[in-house]
């Protein structure tokens, strides 16, 4: 947080009976005070007011004299969101478990509150670590990690498994930050696996018919349509 120093020029001074100092005619006394800006201050300009009262030699009150100073505030709320998979460089088959790790880092200068982290293919995304002071708030510089898993089913095969995660957070002024990231995992397409309608193992359009990667090295030129049409999978 930044520290603003207010310089207050006083033209009068409160004088008490036990004080030996008096503000002489034409004199100007200067006082300084420091104020540390709090996170609760940043959503609007800081208004600082000062009031001075004095007593003249005849014990009559002089003042009050009032002045104020306004300081504008600024802050930077930013967040980084990354999603990675433990199967990003291998082909997965039915029954395999794909593990996903989600990294959330506060790259700004104010605290953030995570309101949601959702994945369109994973029901339960769990917090793992990162909240070192256990205050439940993503502090500047902190990185939290989350984890989720997906079990590959047969319907996933012969295509890419692409799923997207969405992160939502709020800054101290209740502004929302949203970030998304996706991860792509490739699947196997072995013998007698019928690919989705219109695609073969190389995901090349095959005339709107079912195509199968039945032991072929070049699916776009060598597909066994008959096998899939007969319902063999």
Secondary structure per residue as TSV (DSSP state, phi and psi in degrees):
chain	resnum	aa	ss	phi	psi
A	1	X	-	360.0	147.5
A	2	X	-	-86.9	151.1
A	3	X	E	-110.8	121.9
A	4	X	E	-98.4	136.0
A	5	X	E	-108.0	122.6
A	6	X	E	-96.7	125.4
A	7	X	E	-100.7	114.4
A	8	X	E	-107.0	117.6
A	9	X	E	-92.3	116.7
A	10	X	E	-104.0	133.2
A	11	X	S	-101.8	-0.8
A	12	X	-	-148.6	161.2
A	13	X	-	-141.6	137.8
A	14	X	-	-69.9	125.9
A	15	X	-	-110.6	130.9
A	16	X	-	-113.1	165.7
A	17	X	T	-63.3	-31.6
A	18	X	T	-90.5	6.1
A	19	X	-	-91.6	138.8
A	20	X	-	-98.4	-4.2
A	21	X	-	-101.1	135.9
A	22	X	-	-132.7	145.3
A	23	X	-	-82.2	107.9
A	24	X	-	-73.9	156.3
A	25	X	T	-54.5	132.1
A	26	X	T	85.6	-11.0
A	27	X	-	-78.5	151.0
A	28	X	-	-129.1	122.8
A	29	X	E	-103.7	140.2
A	30	X	E	-117.1	133.8
A	31	X	E	-124.3	147.0
A	32	X	E	-127.7	145.8
A	33	X	E	-140.8	147.0
A	34	X	E	-103.7	145.3
A	35	X	E	-133.4	126.1
A	36	X	E	-89.6	121.2
A	37	X	-	-67.4	130.2
A	38	X	-	-96.3	159.7
A	39	X	G	-62.2	-27.2
A	40	X	G	-71.6	-11.6
A	41	X	G	-88.8	-18.1
A	42	X	T	-77.2	-10.9
A	43	X	T	-83.0	-4.1
A	44	X	S	-157.3	169.1
A	45	X	-	-64.0	147.6
A	46	X	E	-89.5	119.3
A	47	X	E	-102.9	118.1
A	48	X	E	-115.6	124.9
A	49	X	E	-115.5	145.7
A	50	X	E	-134.9	139.9
A	51	X	E	-127.6	134.4
A	52	X	E	-124.2	133.0
A	53	X	E	-121.9	152.0
A	54	X	E	-144.3	168.9
A	55	X	E	-129.0	130.2
A	56	X	-	-83.3	176.4
A	57	X	T	-58.8	-20.9
A	58	X	T	-95.4	17.4
A	59	X	S	64.9	22.7
A	60	X	-	-93.7	141.8
A	61	X	E	-73.5	137.1
A	62	X	E	-118.6	131.2
A	63	X	E	109.8	-166.3
A	64	X	E	-79.1	151.5
A	65	X	E	-101.9	131.1
A	66	X	E	-123.8	138.0
A	67	X	E	-146.1	161.8
A	68	X	E	-145.9	163.3
A	69	X	E	-140.0	136.3
A	70	X	E	-113.9	129.5
A	71	X	E	-120.7	124.0
A	72	X	-	-74.8	149.2
A	73	X	-	-113.0	159.4
A	74	X	-	-150.9	155.9
A	75	X	-	-156.2	165.2
A	76	X	-	-128.1	111.7
A	77	X	-	-102.8	120.0
A	78	X	-	-149.9	151.3
A	79	X	E	-146.2	143.4
A	80	X	E	-112.6	136.2
A	81	X	E	-132.4	120.7
A	82	X	E	-128.9	139.9
A	83	X	E	-124.3	128.5
A	84	X	E	-129.6	157.8
A	85	X	E	-122.7	149.0
A	86	X	T	-84.2	2.5
A	87	X	T	-123.1	23.6
A	88	X	T	-69.2	-20.0
A	89	X	T	-118.8	17.0
A	90	X	S	-131.7	162.4
A	91	X	-	-90.9	130.7
A	92	X	B	-101.7	152.8
A	93	X	-	-120.5	168.6
A	94	X	T	-56.6	133.7
A	95	X	T	96.2	-17.9
A	96	X	-	-69.6	149.9
A	97	X	E	-104.9	123.3
A	98	X	E	-96.3	121.1
A	99	X	E	-96.5	133.5
A	100	X	E	-117.6	138.8
A	101	X	E	-120.7	134.9
A	102	X	E	-116.1	127.8
A	103	X	E	-113.4	128.1
A	104	X	E	-123.1	118.7
A	105	X	E	-124.1	132.7
A	106	X	E	-83.4	106.4
A	107	X	-	-102.4	12.5
A	108	X	S	-102.6	-159.9
A	109	X	S	-122.3	17.2
A	110	X	S	-133.2	159.3
A	111	X	-	-67.9	147.4
A	112	X	E	-126.6	147.5
A	113	X	E	-111.4	120.4
A	114	X	E	-77.7	123.3
A	115	X	E	-98.6	-28.3
A	116	X	E	-164.2	151.6
A	117	X	E	-142.0	108.5
A	118	X	E	-124.7	144.9
A	119	X	E	-121.9	134.3
A	120	X	T	-72.8	-7.1
A	121	X	T	-123.1	-3.3
A	122	X	B	-123.0	123.1
A	123	X	S	-71.8	-40.0
A	124	X	-	-124.7	107.8
A	125	X	-	-103.5	122.5
A	126	X	E	-108.5	141.5
A	127	X	E	-69.2	138.5
A	128	X	E	-111.4	-56.8
A	129	X	E	-163.3	173.3
A	130	X	-	125.0	-29.0
A	131	X	-	-83.2	77.2
A	132	X	T	-62.0	-39.6
A	133	X	T	-91.5	1.9
A	134	X	-	56.3	38.2
A	135	X	-	-96.9	-0.5
A	136	X	S	73.3	10.2
A	137	X	S	-123.8	137.7
A	138	X	B	-81.0	99.8
A	139	X	-	-77.2	157.7
A	140	X	T	-54.2	130.7
A	141	X	T	88.0	-15.6
A	142	X	-	-74.8	147.4
A	143	X	E	-127.2	123.1
A	144	X	E	-103.9	149.2
A	145	X	E	-121.2	145.0
A	146	X	E	-130.5	163.1
A	147	X	E	-142.9	150.9
A	148	X	E	-153.0	166.1
A	149	X	E	-142.4	150.5
A	150	X	E	-134.9	133.7
A	151	X	E	-96.0	124.0
A	152	X	-	-71.0	133.5
A	153	X	-	-111.2	167.2
A	154	X	G	-62.4	-31.8
A	155	X	G	-66.7	-14.7
A	156	X	G	-81.6	-17.2
A	157	X	T	-71.3	159.3
A	158	X	T	69.0	21.3
A	159	X	S	-157.9	174.4
A	160	X	E	-85.5	139.6
A	161	X	E	-94.5	110.5
A	162	X	E	-119.1	120.2
A	163	X	E	-132.1	149.9
A	164	X	E	-117.4	139.8
A	165	X	E	-113.2	145.9
A	166	X	E	-126.4	130.6
A	167	X	E	-111.5	137.4
A	168	X	E	-128.6	137.7
A	169	X	E	-145.8	164.3
A	170	X	E	-129.4	143.9
A	171	X	E	-91.4	176.9
A	172	X	T	-62.3	-20.5
A	173	X	T	-96.1	15.4
A	174	X	-	68.8	21.2
A	175	X	-	-85.0	139.3
A	176	X	E	-93.5	138.3
A	177	X	E	-112.7	135.3
A	178	X	E	-128.9	135.5
A	179	X	E	-137.5	146.6
A	180	X	E	-130.9	154.2
A	181	X	E	-153.6	149.1
A	182	X	E	-129.1	159.5
A	183	X	E	-133.0	138.6
A	184	X	E	-114.9	128.7
A	185	X	E	-124.5	131.8
A	186	X	E	-89.8	149.1
A	187	X	B	-114.9	163.3
A	188	X	-	-78.1	161.3
A	189	X	-	-143.7	77.3
A	190	X	-	-82.4	-166.8
A	191	X	T	-65.9	141.8
A	192	X	T	60.5	24.6
A	193	X	-	-100.3	117.9
A	194	X	B	-84.1	118.6
A	195	X	-	-76.6	168.3
A	196	X	-	-62.7	155.9
A	197	X	T	-53.7	124.9
A	198	X	T	93.8	0.1
A	199	X	B	-133.5	147.9
A	200	X	-	-108.2	-169.2
A	201	X	T	-63.3	-23.0
A	202	X	T	-94.2	8.7
A	203	X	-	56.8	42.5
A	204	X	-	-109.3	132.5
A	205	X	B	-53.9	133.8
A	206	X	-	-125.4	50.7
A	207	X	T	71.3	24.1
A	208	X	T	73.8	14.3
A	209	X	S	-109.6	165.5
A	210	X	-	-67.5	144.1
A	211	X	-	-133.5	149.1
A	212	X	B	-128.6	141.8
A	213	X	-	-91.4	70.3
A	214	X	S	-87.7	89.1
A	215	X	S	55.6	36.7
A	216	X	-	-114.3	147.2
A	217	X	S	-93.7	-14.6
A	218	X	-	-138.2	83.4
A	219	X	T	-62.2	-30.9
A	220	X	T	-68.3	-19.7
A	221	X	T	-110.0	-8.7
A	222	X	-	-146.6	86.8
A	223	X	-	-122.1	145.6
A	224	X	-	-101.0	83.5
A	225	X	H	-66.2	-35.8
A	226	X	H	-60.4	-39.2
A	227	X	H	-59.4	-46.9
A	228	X	H	-69.9	-36.6
A	229	X	H	-63.9	-29.4
A	230	X	T	-81.3	-3.0
A	231	X	T	85.5	12.6
A	232	X	-	-78.7	127.3
A	233	X	-	-137.8	360.0
